[in-house]
Amino acid sequence: MKTTAVLLLLLPAHLCAQQLTIPRDTSFTLAITAAKIAKDYPHARAVYPKLPKDVMAQANIVYAMYGNRTLTLDLFSPSKAQTVFPAVVLIHGGGWRSGDKSQNVPIAQQLAAHGYVAATIEYRLSLEAQYPAAVHDIKAAIRWLRANATRYRIDPTKIAVMGFSAGGHLAALVGATNGNSRFEGSGGNAGLSSNVQAIVDIDGVLDFTHPAESGKDTVAGKPSVGAQWLGATYKEKPEVWIDASPLTHAGASTPPTTFINSSHDRFHAGRDEFNAKLTAFGTYAEVHAIPNTPHPFWLFDPWFEPTCKFTIAFLDKVFKTK
């Protein structure tokens, strides 16, 4: 995979300097993905950001620091007058190695247009830090939202986590480890809760040990993206792969969850078992499968709209139904 150092021109100078020292994998971009799916899905059209009329945007807000390393988020909020709004943390995909927060901006904008404060976040990828650093970062972002709830008109009792592919896996893992101090990390605002009240998992694996999850079957000398992130192959350290599986941690504290899936079985691994656990605890869950779709369907029309529709309907049911 190609790696490079990315300079984000809109960042302050001290943030630009640190970005130059962080290794980057640029293999997962909208343009590259569009080219990959063009043959099988010639009707697919990439979706680009377009700020709705009643939405405010704030870019590159620092939410956590590790020494000189800062992590940022982009925030999209309804501009209409209301006391507080539920919040959603959006986690990009890219195999825990590539991708960036800008890929979630179109969905974040739509969430804000429908009454949510949406934060699309940067987190540390495997070239920089391995498991469980990304989990620590996401939980730090959740705590930051609670710490700044008054400033950004957020209801701190209504925060959801939403992710795509690897980000979907992370969203489920963050939600399934509600209340588990082992996953908190040291990203700031330690006195606040990182618990979430809803999970939106878009094509994110739930069980790394599932027969359908091919990532564990690593060829010698060619570690999968999962092995790169977890620091070992499944054969070498199965206990790490099990620990990083959301299914392992799903229980009574796991919040309502919706699964939105492509037609690729690999990315459903563990979904039915996770759903069964939620049902056993009486926790609300939904499953939506969008037929004839590529894995990264949420980035493209004609699937962007139903992805937003399913997500907003679920969040409204969890957060806005009295």
URFEN-V810151 format. One record per pair of residues at least 12 apart in sequence whose C-alpha atoms are under 6 Angstrom apart, sorted by the first residue. I is the first residue (numbers start at 1). J is the second residue. D is the distance in whole Angstrom. If there is no record, write none. Layout:
I_J_D / I_J_D
This chain:
2_25_6 / 3_24_5 / 3_25_4 / 4_24_5 / 5_20_5 / 5_23_6 / 5_24_5 / 25_98_5 / 28_94_6 / 28_98_6 / 28_99_5 / 44_300_6 / 44_301_6 / 45_300_5 / 45_301_5 / 46_300_4 / 47_299_6 / 47_300_5 / 49_106_5 / 54_79_5 / 55_77_6 / 55_78_5 / 55_79_5 / 55_113_6 / 56_76_6 / 56_77_5 / 56_79_6 / 57_75_6 / 57_76_5 / 58_74_6 / 58_75_5 / 59_74_4 / 60_72_5 / 60_73_5 / 60_74_5 / 61_73_5 / 64_187_5 / 71_122_6 / 72_122_6 / 73_120_6 / 73_121_4 / 73_122_6 / 74_119_6 / 74_120_5 / 75_118_6 / 75_119_5 / 76_112_6 / 76_117_6 / 76_118_5 / 77_112_5 / 77_117_5 / 78_112_5 / 78_115_6 / 84_153_5 / 84_154_5 / 84_155_5 / 85_116_6 / 85_154_5 / 85_155_5 / 86_116_5 / 86_154_6 / 86_155_5 / 86_158_5 / 86_159_6 / 87_116_5 / 87_117_5 / 87_118_6 / 87_159_5 / 88_118_5 / 88_159_6 / 88_160_5 / 88_161_6 / 89_119_5 / 89_120_6 / 89_161_5 / 89_162_6 / 90_119_6 / 90_120_5 / 90_162_5 / 90_163_6 / 91_163_4 / 91_167_5 / 92_164_6 / 92_167_5 / 93_164_5 / 93_165_5 / 93_166_5 / 93_167_5 / 95_166_5 / 95_225_6 / 96_125_5 / 96_126_6 / 96_166_6 / 97_125_5 / 97_126_5 / 101_120_6 / 101_121_5 / 101_122_5 / 123_137_6 / 126_229_5 / 130_229_5 / 131_229_6 / 131_230_5 / 136_184_5 / 136_185_5 / 139_194_5 / 140_187_5 / 142_194_5 / 143_192_6 / 143_194_5 / 158_197_6 / 159_196_5 / 159_197_6 / 160_196_5 / 160_197_6 / 160_198_5 / 160_199_6 / 161_199_5 / 162_199_6 / 162_200_4 / 163_201_6 / 163_202_6 / 164_202_5 / 165_203_5 / 165_204_4 / 166_204_6 / 168_201_4 / 168_202_5 / 168_204_4 / 169_204_4 / 169_205_5 / 172_246_6 / 173_246_4 / 175_196_6 / 175_254_6 / 176_249_5 / 176_250_5 / 176_254_5 / 178_195_5 / 197_255_5 / 198_255_5 / 198_256_5 / 198_257_6 / 199_257_5 / 200_257_6 / 200_258_5 / 201_259_5 / 202_259_6 / 202_260_5 / 202_261_6 / 203_261_5 / 203_267_5 / 204_267_6 / 205_267_5 / 205_268_6 / 205_269_5 / 206_245_6 / 206_246_5 / 206_247_6 / 206_269_6 / 206_270_5 / 206_271_6 / 207_245_5 / 207_247_6 / 207_269_6 / 207_270_5 / 208_245_6 / 210_269_6 / 212_266_5 / 212_269_6 / 213_266_5 / 213_269_6 / 216_234_5 / 247_274_6 / 252_281_6 / 256_283_6 / 256_284_5 / 256_285_5 / 257_285_5 / 258_285_5 / 258_286_5 / 258_287_6 / 259_287_5 / 260_288_5 / 260_289_6 / 261_289_5 / 262_290_6 / 262_293_5 / 262_295_6 / 263_291_6 / 263_292_6 / 263_293_6
